[in-house]
Amino acid sequence: PVAVTAFDEKLIQDRDITSVEKIAAIAPNFNVGRASNGSGAQLTMRGISTGSNEYRTDSQVAIYVDEQPMTTNSQQVGVRAIDMLRIESLPGPQGTIFGSSSQTGTLRYITNKPDFAGLSGAIDVGAGTTKGGSESHDLSGHINIPLIDDVLSLRAVAYSSHEGGYV
C-alpha cells in the first residue's frame, strides 16, 4: 500500500495547522529542522534530508502548492497554510511522480478553488504577548466572489503576521 497522509480542511482548522512545523508534528515519517545558520526549514522524510550547509544541491523533499513547485536548493520555503482544501504528505517513492527534488517524498498544499455557489469568506484574528517582549499579531482571511454565473469567480487570500521579539 502507498503511504499518503492527507489532512482535510476541517483538521487543518481544528489543529490550527499554519506552518510546516505543525504538519511535521502529526505526519508520520516527516520531520522539520532548522539550518545551522537559522535560515529556512530543513525537511526530512523517511530519515533522509539534504545537509543544512549544502546550498548548491537540490532538496530531497519537494514542496508543491497546487501544481506549482516551491522547492529550493537544500532549504525550503515556509508556505503559510491559509484557505487550504487539504495538505498531503507523500513520504517515499510515491512522491517521485513529482520529479526532481522528490527523492524521499513530497509535501503538497492544495488550495480551495473559486466557487460559483455564492459569496463567502472568513477572517481569523489572533494576538499575544510575551513577558519581557513585544506584542504579536496574526490576521488572515479569504473571500470568494462569483462574478459571472458558472463562468468567472474570484477567490482572494491575504494575511499579516508579526511575531514580537524577546530577549
Disulfide bonds with the S-S distance in Angstrom:
none
